[in-house]
C-alpha cells in the first residue's frame, strides 16, 4: 500500500507502543539498568518504546519526594538519577539495532519554577491579571505556564526538540497536554523537525484538528472509560457499540487513535488495569488490540502488575512471569502478520457481526485484501450465547490462541463462558 503524504510513517503500520516509566522500571531506575530488559521487550514484540520525560525535575514547589516527571528544569539534559544523554543516545542506537523505535515525552506547555528560562526569558511565560507568573491549572502548583504568543519561545522550543532528534536519534515525540499549546505551533514544529527525518508524533489529546499537519496519533479516552464501565457492570456492549460508531468508524483516515487500558496517569490515579477490569482483563486486552487504533502497553502490564505506581515517589514494578506476557505477545504477533489488523488507514475495515445477543456479546470482523480476523467476546460475568451473522463471515479460520481450525457459517451458534473470548484468523497469504 503506498503511503499518502498525510499518513503516519509506514514503519508504524503494524506496531504497538510500549510506555517506559524509567523511574519505576528497575531498583536502580537508570538507563543502564533498563538496558537489561531490552531482550525481554524484543521477545514481547514491542515496536515503539515511548519514554516518559527524561529531563531533570524542578525542585522549587516540588510535589512529593521525587517530584513530577512533567516539571522540567532543563530541556537539554537527562535527569542525573537516570544517567546521561550520551547513555540515552547509546540506548537508542541499541534499540534501533533490535528493530524497535523510540519516542520521548515532550513537555511544551510549562516548565518547573526553577527552570533557568524563567529568569533568563521571563517574557516566555504567561502572567495573571496582576502581572504574576501563573500555573496552567490550580492543581499544577509545581509548574509555570508558557506563553506561545511569544515568537522567540516557539523558536527556542523547536530548537530544543531538534537537539534531541539530532543528539540521540529518537524517532519522534509524545507531546504532553498538546491541546493546551496552539495548533499552529505544532504545525510549525512538525514542518521544521521533519527537515531532519520522518517522525512519529503522538499527541496527549483527542481533538481531531491536531492531525492537520501536526500529529499522527491521538488518545481515545472515551473507549477506555466505557470498557471500565462495562467491567463494573454499569453499562453494556450496547454502549460500546455506540461508542465504536462515533469514536472508531468516524475517526479521520489520516491518523491513528491510540487505544489503551492503562497508562501512567490512569494507573497512578485510577488504578491498575487488574484493579479496574478484574475478570474482564484478558477480554478487554483482546478487544483494544483488535480495534482499528494503535495499542499502548504500559510498563508492568505484561507482568500483571496489580498496584498503582506512586507518581511522585519511588515505587518499583515487580517483574514476574505472568499469563499477560503471552497474551500480549500473541496479539502483537497477530497484528504484525495479518494486515487486517494493521493500524488506522493501513489496516482493514471494521464490520460488526450480529449475534442476537448484542448487549452482551461483542463480535466483529476486520478484513483487508482477503485477510480476516474475527473477534467474539463475552463482555459480561454470565454465560452467554451468540448466533453469528455477517455476509462475509463463512469460511475456515484458525484459532489464534489454540491453533485449532474452525469453520464459521452464517447463523453460526456458539456459547461463551463469563468473559470468554475467541479470536479467529484467516490469512490470505
Backbone torsions as a table, in degrees:
resi	resn	phi	psi	omega
1	UNK	NA	122.6	179.1
2	UNK	-67.5	148.1	-179.5
3	UNK	-86.3	120.0	172.1
4	UNK	-69.7	153.8	-177.5
5	UNK	-58.5	-32.3	-175.1
6	UNK	-98.6	13.8	178.5
7	UNK	-94.1	155.2	175.8
8	UNK	-59.8	158.2	-179.9
9	UNK	-51.6	139.3	-170.3
10	UNK	-65.8	-25.8	-179.4
11	UNK	-67.4	-14.0	-179.6
12	UNK	-88.2	-1.0	-165.9
13	UNK	-62.2	-28.8	-177.8
14	UNK	-131.9	27.2	-178.1
15	UNK	-104.4	161.5	171.3
16	UNK	-109.2	165.3	176.9
17	UNK	-105.9	136.7	178.0
18	UNK	-121.9	117.1	-176.8
19	UNK	-87.2	124.1	-178.0
20	UNK	-102.9	116.7	171.9
21	UNK	-97.1	90.4	-170.6
22	UNK	-61.2	-39.2	-179.3
23	UNK	-56.4	-41.5	-173.2
24	UNK	-98.6	-1.5	-171.0
25	UNK	-71.4	-36.8	-177.6
26	UNK	-137.5	168.7	176.4
27	UNK	-61.0	-37.5	-179.1
28	UNK	-77.4	-32.1	-177.4
29	UNK	66.2	34.3	-174.4
30	UNK	-118.8	164.5	174.1
31	UNK	-62.1	-43.5	-178.5
32	UNK	-60.2	-43.5	179.9
33	UNK	-68.9	-36.4	179.4
34	UNK	-62.9	-33.8	-177.6
35	UNK	-55.6	-30.1	-179.4
36	UNK	-65.1	-18.9	-179.0
37	UNK	-90.2	-6.4	-175.8
38	UNK	-60.1	-43.3	177.4
39	UNK	-59.3	-37.0	178.7
40	UNK	-66.6	-41.3	179.2
41	UNK	-68.4	-35.0	174.3
42	UNK	-63.4	-43.2	177.9
43	UNK	-62.7	-39.2	177.3
44	UNK	-61.2	-36.2	-177.5
45	UNK	103.0	13.6	-179.9
46	UNK	-53.9	139.7	-175.0
47	UNK	-106.9	-50.9	-178.1
48	UNK	-121.5	112.4	178.1
49	UNK	-87.1	120.2	-179.9
50	UNK	-107.5	113.6	-179.4
51	UNK	-92.5	127.5	170.6
52	UNK	-59.8	164.9	-171.4
53	UNK	-49.2	134.5	-178.3
54	UNK	-103.1	-2.0	-172.5
55	UNK	-75.3	161.2	170.4
56	UNK	-57.5	145.6	-176.9
57	UNK	-102.0	136.3	-180.0
58	UNK	-63.0	146.1	179.8
59	UNK	-100.4	-26.5	179.3
60	UNK	-72.4	128.9	-177.8
61	UNK	60.4	25.2	-177.8
62	UNK	-60.4	145.3	176.1
63	UNK	-98.4	134.6	177.2
64	UNK	66.1	-166.0	-176.7
65	UNK	-76.9	-33.0	-175.6
66	UNK	-113.4	-12.5	178.5
67	UNK	83.7	172.5	-178.9
68	UNK	-87.6	137.2	174.1
69	UNK	-55.7	-27.0	-171.5
70	UNK	-94.6	14.6	173.8
71	UNK	-108.4	86.9	-169.1
72	UNK	-87.2	125.4	178.6
73	UNK	-102.9	-10.3	179.4
74	UNK	-159.2	116.4	-177.0
75	UNK	-77.1	-10.1	-170.6
76	UNK	-110.4	11.3	-179.2
77	UNK	-144.2	171.0	178.5
78	UNK	-101.2	144.4	176.7
79	UNK	-54.4	128.5	-177.6
80	UNK	-60.0	-24.9	176.4
81	UNK	-66.2	-24.6	-177.8
82	UNK	-88.9	-33.9	-175.4
83	UNK	141.5	-143.8	-178.3
84	UNK	-124.3	165.9	178.9
85	UNK	-67.9	-30.1	176.6
86	UNK	-67.7	-38.2	175.4
87	UNK	-62.0	-40.5	-179.9
88	UNK	-68.0	-39.6	176.9
89	UNK	-58.4	-44.4	178.8
90	UNK	-64.8	-35.6	176.9
91	UNK	-63.3	-44.7	178.8
92	UNK	-59.4	-42.5	178.6
93	UNK	-60.7	-42.4	179.2
94	UNK	-66.1	-41.8	178.1
95	UNK	-61.4	-44.6	177.1
96	UNK	-59.5	-39.1	179.1
97	UNK	-64.0	-23.3	177.8
98	UNK	-90.6	3.7	177.2
99	UNK	84.7	16.4	178.5
100	UNK	-110.6	168.4	-178.3
101	UNK	-120.7	166.2	-174.6
102	UNK	-135.4	130.7	166.7
103	UNK	-126.9	153.9	178.8
104	UNK	-124.0	154.3	178.0
105	UNK	-69.3	137.1	177.0
106	UNK	-125.8	124.6	-175.7
107	UNK	-106.5	93.7	-174.5
108	UNK	-97.0	-15.7	-172.1
109	UNK	-81.3	-24.1	-174.0
110	UNK	-159.5	166.0	175.0
111	UNK	-129.4	174.8	170.8
112	UNK	-70.2	163.9	179.1
113	UNK	-71.9	-18.2	178.8
114	UNK	-108.9	17.0	170.0
115	UNK	-64.3	130.8	-178.5
116	UNK	-54.1	-22.8	179.5
117	UNK	-58.8	-32.6	-176.5
118	UNK	-63.3	-37.8	178.7
119	UNK	-82.7	-38.6	-174.8
120	UNK	-81.0	-32.1	-178.0
121	UNK	-138.5	67.1	-179.8
122	UNK	-60.0	-20.8	179.3
123	UNK	-70.4	-11.5	177.9
124	UNK	-76.3	-9.9	-168.1
125	UNK	-111.7	150.9	175.6
126	UNK	-75.2	153.6	177.2
127	UNK	-133.2	152.3	176.6
128	UNK	-81.3	-175.4	-175.6
129	UNK	-68.2	-13.8	177.4
130	UNK	-95.7	2.9	179.5
131	UNK	83.9	14.9	-179.7
132	UNK	-98.8	146.6	173.2
133	UNK	-60.0	151.5	-174.7
134	UNK	-139.5	155.5	172.3
135	UNK	-81.1	151.5	-179.9
136	UNK	-69.9	-19.4	-179.3
137	UNK	-149.8	140.8	-177.3
138	UNK	-53.4	-33.4	-178.2
139	UNK	-79.6	-13.0	-177.5
140	UNK	-97.4	61.0	-173.8
141	UNK	-71.2	-12.6	-177.8
142	UNK	-89.2	-1.0	-179.1
143	UNK	-132.6	160.8	-178.7
144	UNK	-124.6	140.3	-170.3
145	UNK	-77.7	140.3	175.8
146	UNK	-95.5	152.0	-174.8
147	UNK	-113.2	106.6	-176.0
148	UNK	-83.6	8.6	167.7
149	UNK	-74.8	-14.2	-179.4
150	UNK	-89.4	116.7	-176.1
151	UNK	-65.6	-34.9	-179.6
152	UNK	-65.6	-33.3	175.6
153	UNK	-62.7	-43.1	179.3
154	UNK	-59.8	-44.2	178.8
155	UNK	-62.2	-41.9	178.9
156	UNK	-61.2	-47.5	-175.0
157	UNK	-65.3	-40.7	177.7
158	UNK	-65.3	-40.3	176.7
159	UNK	-59.4	-43.3	-179.1
160	UNK	-66.0	-39.9	178.2
161	UNK	-66.7	-40.5	176.2
162	UNK	-60.0	-40.1	-179.8
163	UNK	-54.5	-44.8	-176.9
164	UNK	-69.1	-37.6	177.8
165	UNK	-65.3	-47.0	-176.5
166	UNK	-73.6	-36.2	-176.6
167	UNK	-78.3	-38.9	-171.9
168	UNK	-113.4	-16.4	178.7
169	UNK	80.8	17.6	178.7
170	UNK	-61.9	162.3	-173.1
171	UNK	-105.6	5.7	179.0
172	UNK	156.6	-167.2	-175.3
173	UNK	-138.8	149.0	161.8
174	UNK	-101.9	118.7	-170.4
175	UNK	-102.4	114.5	-176.4
176	UNK	-66.0	136.4	176.6
177	UNK	46.2	48.0	-173.9
178	UNK	-59.6	-30.4	-176.9
179	UNK	-70.8	-15.9	-179.5
180	UNK	-87.5	-5.5	176.8
181	UNK	-108.2	137.7	-175.3
182	UNK	-57.2	140.6	179.7
183	UNK	-58.1	-39.9	-176.4
184	UNK	-66.4	-23.7	172.6
185	UNK	-68.0	-47.1	-178.9
186	UNK	-62.2	-37.8	177.9
187	UNK	-64.4	-43.0	177.6
188	UNK	-63.7	-44.5	-178.7
189	UNK	-63.7	-44.8	-178.4
190	UNK	-59.6	-45.1	-179.7
191	UNK	-61.9	-41.8	-179.8
192	UNK	-68.8	-44.3	-176.4
193	UNK	-67.2	-32.5	-177.7
194	UNK	-77.9	-1.4	168.4
195	UNK	-71.8	-15.5	179.3
196	UNK	-90.7	-51.0	-178.9
197	UNK	-166.1	158.2	173.5
198	UNK	-64.7	139.0	-172.9
199	UNK	-122.8	161.4	173.1
200	UNK	-113.4	117.1	-170.9
201	UNK	-121.3	120.8	-178.8
202	UNK	-112.1	125.8	179.3
203	UNK	-102.2	129.2	170.3
204	UNK	-78.3	78.7	-176.4
205	UNK	-171.4	166.2	177.7
206	UNK	-127.0	10.5	179.6
207	UNK	-77.9	122.6	-173.7
208	UNK	-63.4	-26.3	-178.1
209	UNK	-65.6	-17.5	178.0
210	UNK	-69.4	-12.4	175.3
211	UNK	-79.4	-8.7	-176.9
212	UNK	-82.1	85.8	175.5
213	UNK	73.8	13.1	-177.7
214	UNK	-124.1	-57.6	-173.1
215	UNK	-124.6	161.8	176.4
216	UNK	-103.3	-26.4	-170.1
217	UNK	-135.8	138.0	174.7
218	UNK	-122.0	154.2	174.8
219	UNK	-74.2	151.8	169.6
220	UNK	-123.6	93.6	178.0
221	UNK	-78.1	-28.5	-174.5
222	UNK	-64.1	-42.9	176.9
223	UNK	-66.3	-37.1	176.6
224	UNK	-58.0	-46.4	-177.0
225	UNK	-68.7	-37.3	-179.2
226	UNK	-71.5	-31.8	174.6
227	UNK	-63.8	-44.2	176.0
228	UNK	-60.1	-40.0	-178.1
229	UNK	-66.3	-40.2	177.2
230	UNK	-64.9	-40.5	179.2
231	UNK	-61.7	-32.5	177.8
232	UNK	-83.1	-1.4	-178.2
233	UNK	61.9	32.8	175.3
234	UNK	-96.9	-13.7	175.5
235	UNK	-148.1	-177.2	-173.0
236	UNK	-137.5	-176.0	178.9
237	UNK	-63.0	-25.1	175.0
238	UNK	-57.1	-42.9	179.1
239	UNK	-65.7	-40.6	178.7
240	UNK	-64.3	-41.9	-178.7
241	UNK	-63.2	-42.9	176.5
242	UNK	-63.5	-37.4	179.1
243	UNK	-65.6	-40.8	179.7
244	UNK	-64.3	-39.2	178.1
245	UNK	-57.3	-43.5	-176.0
246	UNK	-87.7	-33.3	-172.9
247	UNK	-92.0	-36.2	-174.1
248	UNK	-99.0	-54.5	-174.1
249	UNK	-68.3	-28.7	-178.8
250	UNK	-95.8	8.6	-178.3
251	UNK	-73.8	139.1	-178.7
252	UNK	-55.2	137.3	-174.2
253	UNK	-71.3	-12.0	-174.9
254	UNK	-86.6	-2.2	-177.4
255	UNK	-144.1	-174.8	177.2
256	UNK	-112.4	151.8	162.4
257	UNK	-105.6	139.0	-179.8
258	UNK	-91.1	124.5	-179.7
259	UNK	-106.3	146.2	-173.9
260	UNK	-161.0	158.3	169.1
261	UNK	-118.5	-0.4	175.5
262	UNK	-160.6	154.9	167.5
263	UNK	-161.2	-177.0	-172.9
264	UNK	-63.6	-37.2	179.4
265	UNK	-70.6	-49.3	-175.6
266	UNK	-65.2	-39.0	179.2
267	UNK	-64.0	-49.1	-174.4
268	UNK	-70.3	-37.7	-171.0
269	UNK	-103.6	-25.4	-175.8
270	UNK	-120.3	-6.3	175.0
271	UNK	113.5	154.3	176.6
272	UNK	-63.8	162.8	179.2
273	UNK	-62.3	-32.9	177.5
274	UNK	-67.5	-39.1	179.0
275	UNK	-64.6	-38.1	-175.0
276	UNK	-87.5	-37.7	-171.8
277	UNK	-101.3	-16.5	174.1
278	UNK	51.7	-127.0	-175.6
279	UNK	-68.7	-14.9	179.7
280	UNK	-88.5	4.7	-174.2
281	UNK	-54.8	-49.3	-176.9
282	UNK	-66.7	-42.7	-179.1
283	UNK	-61.8	-43.5	180.0
284	UNK	-70.3	-28.9	174.7
285	UNK	-65.0	-44.9	176.4
286	UNK	-61.3	-41.2	-178.5
287	UNK	-61.1	-52.1	-173.1
288	UNK	-73.3	-19.1	175.8
289	UNK	-80.7	-17.9	-174.4
290	UNK	-109.0	-7.1	171.9
291	UNK	-74.4	-178.4	-166.1
292	UNK	-86.0	4.6	179.0
293	UNK	-91.8	-172.1	174.1
294	UNK	-101.5	128.3	-174.4
295	UNK	-84.7	148.6	175.3
296	UNK	-113.3	136.4	170.9
297	UNK	-114.8	131.9	178.6
298	UNK	-97.3	149.8	179.4
299	UNK	-46.7	125.0	178.5
300	UNK	92.8	-12.9	-179.2
301	UNK	-61.8	-36.6	-179.3
302	UNK	-75.0	-11.2	177.4
303	UNK	-103.5	9.2	-178.8
304	UNK	64.1	36.5	-178.3
305	UNK	-54.4	120.6	-175.7
306	UNK	-93.6	-5.4	-169.0
307	UNK	-113.5	159.9	170.8
308	UNK	-80.3	122.9	177.9
309	UNK	-80.9	123.7	-178.7
310	UNK	-62.0	136.3	-169.6
311	UNK	-80.2	-36.7	-174.2
312	UNK	-106.0	9.0	-176.1
313	UNK	-133.0	167.3	171.7
314	UNK	-73.9	130.1	-177.0
315	UNK	-155.2	82.7	-169.2
316	UNK	-65.5	141.0	173.5
317	UNK	-70.9	137.2	175.1
318	UNK	-90.5	108.6	-178.9
319	UNK	-85.1	127.9	-179.9
320	UNK	-152.9	160.9	174.6
321	UNK	-69.9	138.1	-176.1
322	UNK	-153.3	150.5	-179.8
323	UNK	-62.0	-22.0	-179.0
324	UNK	-67.9	-28.1	177.2
325	UNK	-60.9	-49.3	-178.4
326	UNK	-64.5	-42.0	179.7
327	UNK	-62.0	-48.1	180.0
328	UNK	-64.2	-40.0	177.9
329	UNK	-59.8	-44.4	179.6
330	UNK	-65.2	-39.3	179.6
331	UNK	-68.8	-38.8	177.6
332	UNK	-64.1	-44.0	179.1
333	UNK	-62.5	-40.8	179.2
334	UNK	-62.1	-45.5	179.6
335	UNK	-61.2	-37.9	-178.3
336	UNK	-69.2	-38.8	-171.8
337	UNK	-91.7	-22.9	-175.7
338	UNK	-111.9	108.8	-172.9
339	UNK	-64.1	-16.1	175.2
340	UNK	-59.4	-28.6	-178.4
341	UNK	-98.7	7.2	178.3
342	UNK	-61.6	160.4	-169.5
343	UNK	-75.3	138.0	169.7
344	UNK	50.5	-128.9	-174.4
345	UNK	-69.2	-13.4	177.4
346	UNK	-80.9	-19.5	-172.5
347	UNK	-99.5	-172.7	-175.7
348	UNK	-85.1	165.2	177.9
349	UNK	-71.8	170.1	-177.7
350	UNK	-113.0	125.3	176.8
351	UNK	-124.6	121.9	176.9
352	UNK	-74.5	131.4	177.2
353	UNK	-98.5	123.6	178.0
354	UNK	-68.0	140.8	-175.9
355	UNK	-125.2	-6.8	-169.9
356	UNK	62.2	10.3	178.7
357	UNK	-149.1	48.4	-168.3
358	UNK	-74.2	-3.3	174.9
359	UNK	-84.8	-15.7	-177.3
360	UNK	-123.8	-30.3	-177.4
361	UNK	-104.8	125.8	172.8
362	UNK	-102.2	116.5	179.4
363	UNK	-133.7	135.5	-178.5
364	UNK	-158.2	165.1	177.7
365	UNK	-125.3	141.1	166.5
366	UNK	-112.7	133.5	-175.1
367	UNK	-143.5	137.4	175.3
368	UNK	-155.4	125.9	174.8
369	UNK	52.3	40.6	178.6
370	UNK	85.1	-9.2	175.9
371	UNK	-86.7	134.1	-176.8
372	UNK	-132.9	146.9	167.8
373	UNK	-133.7	127.0	178.8
374	UNK	-113.5	126.0	176.9
375	UNK	-111.4	132.4	177.5
376	UNK	-130.2	116.6	-173.1
377	UNK	-132.1	128.9	171.2
378	UNK	-89.4	103.1	-178.0
379	UNK	-97.8	54.9	177.9
380	UNK	-150.9	166.5	-178.7
381	UNK	-95.4	18.6	178.7
382	UNK	-128.7	154.8	173.7
383	UNK	-61.8	138.5	-177.5
384	UNK	-136.0	158.2	174.9
385	UNK	-114.6	162.7	176.7
386	UNK	-149.2	141.4	168.9
387	UNK	-115.2	105.0	-172.2
388	UNK	-82.6	132.2	-179.0
389	UNK	-145.7	121.0	174.1
390	UNK	-160.4	147.3	-173.1
391	UNK	-59.3	-38.1	-176.5
392	UNK	-104.2	22.3	-177.1
393	UNK	-76.5	-43.8	-171.3
394	UNK	-55.2	139.4	177.9
395	UNK	155.7	178.6	178.8
396	UNK	-101.8	131.0	-175.7
397	UNK	-127.9	162.5	174.6
398	UNK	-111.4	130.4	175.0
399	UNK	-68.7	121.7	-174.1
400	UNK	-60.0	-33.7	-172.1
401	UNK	-96.2	-24.5	-177.6
402	UNK	-112.4	-18.8	-176.8
403	UNK	80.2	-1.1	-179.0
404	UNK	-71.1	146.3	176.1
405	UNK	-87.2	137.1	-177.5
406	UNK	-135.2	135.0	173.4
407	UNK	-99.0	128.6	174.0
408	UNK	-109.0	144.2	178.0
409	UNK	-142.2	166.3	-178.5
410	UNK	-62.8	136.0	-175.7
411	UNK	67.5	30.4	178.2
412	UNK	-63.3	129.6	-178.8
413	UNK	-98.7	137.0	172.5
414	UNK	-149.2	154.9	178.2
415	UNK	-119.4	136.3	-177.5
416	UNK	-126.1	136.1	175.3
417	UNK	-70.6	167.7	178.0
418	UNK	-52.2	127.7	177.3
419	UNK	62.0	17.5	178.1
420	UNK	-74.8	148.9	179.1
421	UNK	-137.8	150.2	174.3
422	UNK	-133.3	136.9	-179.4
423	UNK	-129.6	117.3	-172.8
424	UNK	-118.4	140.3	-172.8
425	UNK	-127.9	139.4	166.7
426	UNK	-127.6	119.3	-178.0
427	UNK	-112.2	118.7	-174.0
428	UNK	-74.0	-13.7	-174.0
429	UNK	-155.7	NA	NA
